[in-house]
Amino acid sequence: MTSRPSAQPNVPGRGIVASFGWRFWMLVALIGVGAGLAGAAFMELLHAVERFAWSYHGPVGEAATFLEAVERTTDAQRVLVLVLGGLVAGVGALLLAGGASSDVSEAIWLRKARLPFAKSLARGVESIVIVGLGASLGREAAPQQAGASLASLLSDWAKLPEWQRRLLVACGAGAGMAAVYNVPLGGALFALEVLLGTLTLPLVLPALASAAIATAVAWIALPTQPTYSVPTFTVSGALVVWAVILGPIAGAAAVAYTRLIVLAHSLRPSRRTTRFLAPVLVFTALGVVSIAYPQVLGNGKNVVQLVLSAQLSVALMATLVVLKPIATAACLASGAPGGLFTPTLCFGVLLGGLLGKGWTELWPGSPLGSYAIIGGAAVLGAAMQGPLAAVILMLELTHQADSLMVPILIAVVEATVVARLLRAPSIYSARLAPPPDEPPGTELESAPSDLLPAVWPSP
């Protein structure tokens, strides 16, 4: 029995590419520009809030990093700033309650890719403000919501079919992420592999275009250097063997982390009074914890940098690998909005650095940062259910991880396989809830990729 190859998707004039009209490509460009401008604006707002709260002046001012600025404050100031963050989150929960959801994944898979534009922007502003005030959440949620809601608005204006609107909303979210982290390729893969659950050649083109445009536009105000500064690492036998051992451990850890996020999401307050009080109480408790461990504040970017440059002690890494996920889950459980990308990366880097430190006692020779990079990529790939996106994001965030490609790929593949064997969803799809008009007990039983045949036309 012989089999025939499928039709080539890159033949001009065939398939999905042929169904894209000039309006679609015009919207791709507009979404890229809008996401880039929004990313730059949100980062300016973030720095303004940090300067106000922590006397943080960026890389050339009084404090070189956000963490150093926090460490220079008094105990009372830390608690007071977090109380303020809780009040902002509580007021935002009251003002933005009700109506259509502004969650990007929920909109793509359960709301026909429709997002409320004004509410999404307001939610993004709230998210950036509370992250600047110390919430243990990611800063990427705001530009993702801005790019996705702009895509939804423009798609409705152009009267695009639903499958194109879903694609553009995902591209808008990926473009927003690309802009704030300077990761154009990683942002495109995040849109396709993580948010849409598919990688096909015709869909890659708009994702790449929007992410590249957004990144270039954001360069007007944002730096072009990589997010993390690391030395040049070299691969070794110790790293390869360790990656084989680490992969299943990282996969199991990612599953536990994902389930913690799902639990936190299920605990979000629903009553009006608790919507206001929960963030205040949780953020106040976080401020108290930060007196002893200021590293729990913020999205974890500075912690990742310290681990990659081997500047954290084993005892502190062991503490933070527990405290940081709990802090992130507590912020989510309070109802506060925010991203999960950097907190998840931080957890993986801490786990990789901690286990790598133990491995160097048995097989010395490789620097701690190389183990941390491999661990971060493995946990990120398994938690997002996006192995390709995780690898590329790690390469673009550091610009130095390419020499570790083999152990990174081994660990990422093993970790993702373990997560799938344990039937763990992505941290982005795990929180999806059925629409309110569905009967009780209805759940999203299939992964987003299983929904594609009903949405994407066949070539």
Secondary structure, 3 states (H helix, E strand, C coil): CCCCCCCCCCCCCCHHHHHCCHHHHHHHHHHHHHHHHHHHHHHHHHHHHHHHHHCCCHHHCCCCCHHHHHHCCCHHHHHHHHHHHHHHHHHHHHHCCCCCCCCHHHHHHHCCCCCCHHHHHHHHHHHHHHHHCCCCCECCHHHHHHHHHHHHHHHHHHCCCHHHHHHHHHHHHHHHHHHHHCCHHHHHHHHHHHHHCCCCHHHHHHHHHHHHHHHHHHCCCCCCCCCCCCCCCCCCHHHHHHHHHHHHHHHHHHHHHHHHHHHHHHCCCCCHHHHHHHHHHHHHHHHHHHHHCHHHCCCCHHHHHHHHCCCCCHHHHHHHHHHHHHHHHHHHHCCCCCECHHHHHHHHHHHHHHHHHHHHHHCCCCCHHHHHHHHHHHHHHHHHCCHHHHHHHHHHHHCCHHHHHHHHHHHHHHHHHHHHHCCCCCCCCCCCCCCCCCCCCCCCCCCHHHHHHHCCCCC
